[in-house]
Amino acid sequence: MRKSVYQTIISVLILVIFASVIAIVNTEVSLKYETDNPKECISEITGKDLCEFIKIFKIIVIGCLILTSGMISFRYKIIKD
């Protein structure tokens, strides 16, 4: 893999991590203001399960962190000049 492709993949993974963290915070705010009881997960406005969205975004963040750390750890084996 060329160095530019490697750097692009790492950059996209980092952007996905940041976007997912922002989505988690946004969903937490929706969870606070769109439900009557803090223990409920169903939004009164959209009818969607907000806890499920949070769980999915957490899985995405963990997956991207694992991929990013793995690619950084093995960069000398991945990058071919």
C-alpha positions as CSV (number, residue, x, y, z in Angstrom):
1,M,0.0,0.0,0.0
2,R,1.3,3.4,-0.9
3,K,1.9,6.0,1.9
4,S,-0.7,8.4,0.6
5,V,-3.4,5.7,0.6
6,Y,-2.4,4.7,4.1
7,Q,-2.6,8.3,5.4
8,T,-6.0,8.8,3.7
9,I,-7.4,5.7,5.4
10,I,-6.1,6.8,8.8
11,S,-7.5,10.3,8.3
12,V,-10.9,8.9,7.3
13,L,-11.0,6.6,10.4
14,I,-10.1,9.5,12.7
15,L,-12.9,11.7,11.1
16,V,-15.4,8.9,11.6
17,I,-14.3,8.6,15.2
18,F,-14.9,12.3,15.8
19,A,-18.2,12.3,13.9
20,S,-19.4,9.3,15.9
21,V,-18.5,11.0,19.2
22,I,-20.4,14.1,18.2
23,A,-23.4,11.9,17.2
24,I,-23.3,10.2,20.6
25,V,-23.4,13.6,22.4
26,N,-26.2,14.8,20.1
27,T,-28.2,11.6,20.8
28,E,-27.6,12.1,24.6
29,V,-29.0,15.6,24.4
30,S,-32.0,14.2,22.5
31,L,-32.4,11.5,25.1
32,K,-32.5,14.2,27.8
33,Y,-35.0,16.5,26.1
34,E,-37.2,14.2,24.0
35,T,-38.2,11.7,26.8
36,D,-40.3,12.2,29.9
37,N,-38.4,9.9,32.1
38,P,-34.6,9.7,32.0
39,K,-34.8,5.9,32.0
40,E,-36.9,5.8,28.8
41,C,-35.2,5.4,25.4
42,I,-38.0,6.0,22.9
43,S,-38.2,9.6,21.6
44,E,-41.6,11.2,21.8
45,I,-40.9,13.3,18.8
46,T,-39.5,10.8,16.3
47,G,-40.5,7.5,18.0
48,K,-37.0,6.1,17.5
49,D,-35.0,4.1,20.1
50,L,-32.3,6.6,21.1
51,C,-30.4,4.0,23.2
52,E,-30.0,1.8,20.2
53,F,-28.4,4.7,18.3
54,I,-26.0,5.3,21.1
55,K,-25.0,1.7,21.2
56,I,-24.4,1.6,17.4
57,F,-22.2,4.7,17.5
58,K,-20.2,3.3,20.4
59,I,-19.5,0.1,18.4
60,I,-18.4,2.3,15.5
61,V,-16.0,4.3,17.7
62,I,-14.5,1.1,19.2
63,G,-14.1,-0.5,15.8
64,C,-12.5,2.5,14.3
65,L,-10.1,2.8,17.3
66,I,-9.1,-0.8,16.9
67,L,-8.5,-0.4,13.2
68,T,-6.6,2.8,13.6
69,S,-4.4,1.5,16.4
70,G,-3.7,-1.7,14.4
71,M,-2.8,0.2,11.3
72,I,-0.5,2.5,13.2
73,S,1.1,-0.4,15.0
74,F,1.8,-2.3,11.8
75,R,2.6,0.6,9.5
76,Y,6.0,-0.6,8.5
77,K,4.5,-3.9,7.3
78,I,1.5,-2.3,5.6
79,I,3.4,0.5,3.7
80,K,5.4,-0.7,0.8
81,D,7.7,1.9,-0.9
